[in-house]
Amino acid sequence: MFRHAIVRPPAPNFADGLTTVDLGRPDVAKALAQHDAYCRALEESGLALTRLPADPHFPDSTFVEDTAVITVRGSAILTRPGAPSRSGEVVAIEEALASRFPRLLRIEAPGTVDGGDIDEAGEHFFIGVSRRTNEEGARQLARLLAADGYTSSLYDIRGVDEILHLKSGIAWLGGKTVVVIDALASHPAFAGWDLIRVPRGEEYAANCILVDDSVFFAEGFPLLERALRERGYRLTVLPMSEFQKMDGGLSCLSLRF
């Protein structure tokens, strides 16, 4: 169960960040309102927030998830983001984590890792090898996790055009249940898992997050929303339109621990 989260609001130049989709420029004022609703939902779920100030030096810095991997056993691993323009984002996250985690581990060059490629599923981690997380970074992370008693599997998604990060296409919802888009569902890494397949056209909604007894879910995807409710999940539905324009999802906006 999460007790804390680190968040950072979009900077005034948020629309100048990186994106691979063509959904129009985000409305920064609307993004701020959506971010505020997200933060309120975290607090209503019982999490205490560390709110970092917006940083216009890094237009993508609201996506704090990419800068670290934090395990439920208390390990904190600073990443090395795959986009050079984002490397400086780790500095503020290191400062925020240092008081809570006396020993910070880190991914070293030439390895790169974006936290959006790392999906913790209980005792197992799915690690995506992507345009942002390279094989060396994935192997380094797997070794660090193994030293902490976790298993992991690597999943090369560089040929999956629909997603930037692994967590753009999968989400762990507790136990052996994983939400997954069709393009990823047949991978051997998911053998033995209970898969909830995302309906075609609703792939963005795959990036949902389990926060204690609620699933944070993006607004506007009724088919997957209904499927999750029918399975008994309690959903917290949140507007995410402006973050979708910048390749961002619900998991991207916080570091939860």
C-alpha positions, 0 to 999 in steps of 0.5 A: 500500500502506498503512503507517499508520492512525489509529484511535479506540475507541468511547467509553463513550457510543457507544450515544448516537451517531447511527443511521438503523437500528433494530437495537437498542442496541450493547453497548459492551463487545462493540464494544470487543472488535470494535474491538480485533480490527479494530486487530489485523488492521490491525497484522497487515497491517503498518500502524502505528497511531496510537491516539487516546483515546476521546472521550465528547464525541463518541459517533460519534468512533470513525468516524474516516474521516468526518473526513478524506480522504487520498490515496495521493499524500499530500494530506490534506483535512480534512472538514466533517461533515454532522451538526453534533454531529460537527463537533468531531471534526475537531480531534483528527484535524487534530492527529494529521495535522499532523506527517505532512502539512505542508499540510492542506487543508480543506472550507469552509462552507457545504460539508459532506463526510463521508469515508464518502461518498468512495471512492478507486478508483485515479486516480478518486474516487467522491463521494457527495452524501448527507444528510451531504455536500452539493453544495457540499462535493462540488464543493469536494472535486472541485476539490481532487482535480483539483488533485492530478491525480485525476478524480472523479464525483459520485453523488447518493444522497439517493434511495437509502434503503438507505444513509447514505453512498456507501461503505455501498454500494460498495467498490473492490477494485483495478483496475477492480473495484467491489463494489456494491449493486443500488440503485447498480449502474446509475449511469452513473458505473460504466460500464466498471467490473467490478461485483461485485453484492452479493446481496440481504439482504447489503447491509451487506457491501458496505462492505469494504476492500482492505488491501494483499493482503487484503480486510477483510470483515464476518462473517455474509454468506456469499454475498458472501464466497463470491463474493469468494473464488471471484474469488481474493481473500484475506479477513480476516473480522471481527465488526462487529455492534455497529458495524452498529447505528450505521451504521458499517462496516469503512472507517469505523473507520480513516484509512489512508494 
